[in-house]
Amino acid sequence: MDHHAAAGDALFNTRLNSRHLMVMFWCSLLMLFDGYDLVIYGSILPDLMHDWQLSPVTAGFIGSSALFGMMVGALTLGSSSDRFGRRRIILLSLVLFGIAAFGNAFCTNTTEFALCRFMTGLGLGAMVPNIVALVTEMSPRSKRNIMVTVMLSFFSVGGVVAALIGKAITPEFGWRANFLIAGIPLLFFPVFYKWLPESISYLIAHKRFAQVEPVLRSYAPDFHGSAASLAAEEEDVEQARVRAVELFSHGRLMDTLFLWVAFGMCMLMVYGLNTWLPKLMAASGYSLGSSLSFLITLNIGAVIGGLCSGWLADRFGGKPTLILFFAVAAVSIGLLGYKQSPIVLNILLMAAGATTIGTLCIAHAFAAQLYPSGIRSTGVGWAAAAGRFGAMAGPALGGYLLAQKFAVSFSFLVFAAPGIVAAIAVLLISSRRVRAEHPVHTLASQAK
């Protein structure tokens, strides 16, 4: 039984239509909120450290608390949607991270602040694997990579917005104003409630056939089978659902572990840089204003990288694209620690953003394709959760390096090393498994 012929792939050969684009649009908006909420901390960190007289280690710990929350969220709510439905978990996550991020504006001490950051992370950690799984399932197969990476690249758009708003309003209104803006997603709840669909494979697995037919007509008008015929094919998958043990069986053990290493190393670079780049650049002798501009440049590079990675992955495959991006990340981050001309510095920052934050986009799409549909959300959720160990280590590591007063060039080399580790990990993932799970996609890629 090819699991991919089951319900999740009723959209096997369907043509792209406005419904698919609508799902991508709403999930992209959620991803923008995610990017804003996570990059906001790096943009206000210098002011927060000054106001509250925080040590670099304490600041690093607070930065890590959101990422610890993301890990808990991805492991619990993130992978429970195979049981409760993607839509329900996404809506719950929106409320959770919206209220918690808004609450940061009213915190009076580090404990309250870290708790709100943890709850923000909890909501985002639950949301991301589910919107990845939803877009993967509700997209025509030929457009999956590009649609997932376009959606995920909005994380970087949110990062640019956070850095721009931080630069514009913090000097005038103080750092708390950034978190008041973080509450805006709550206003969108009624829109998401109305427009966000439930995944076809979830509805079929739970035998809600009456709800499947209209969804099939909207998203797979070329599909002429019935929900009941898909249900028979889904039976195998249902047993695998929300069973993490499936990630390690059928010869998947090493591939799953290598994927986790790649996610962890990637997230260490992403969150380490987004949290500490302004402070590291200030330590290199740049003014604080220009240091925030560097955060903007990094995230603009990430948008470009996210979009390019999807195109490259559709053309050459996810694996070679990931290896290339991780290698470029290691080189560009390593060179950031040395004095460069303004043009070279900006090119390096854009390259670093493109190949770290941008790489997260294709890493999620690659993870979604590594597993059959019945354990896809669990596979992506657990990979993202494993990656959070790296994400938590990033801000903490940056705080430690600054507290020890190491040379800035050494600090950047430490952040570059994970790129090499990640490239090796991806190299060791079985290409055969990706081809087996997505034979049509791979043959199409080779034919181009």
Secondary structure, 3 states (H helix, E strand, C coil): CCHHHCHHHCCCCCCCCHHHHHHHHHHHHHHHHHHHHHHHHHHHHHHHHHHHCCCHHHHHHHHHHHHHHHHHHHHCHHHHHHHHCHHHHHHHHHHHHHHHHHHHHHCCCHHHHHHHHHHHHHHHHHHHHHHHHHHHHCCCHHHHHHHHHHHHHHHHHHHHHHHHHHHHHHHHHCCHHHHHHCCHHHHHHHHHHHHCCCCHHHHHHCCCHHHHHHHHHHHCCCCCCCHHHHHHHHHHHHHHCCCHHHHCCCCCHHHHHHHHHHHHHHHHHHHHHHHHHHHHHHHCCCCHHHHHHHHHHHHHHHHHHHHHHHHHHHHHCHHHHHHHHHHHHHHHHHHHCCCCCHHHHHHHHHHHHHHHHHHHHHHHHHHHHHCCHHHHHHHHHHHHHHHHHHHHHHHHHHHHHHHCCCCHHHHHHHHHHHHHHHHHHHHCCCHHHHHHHCHHHHHHHHHC
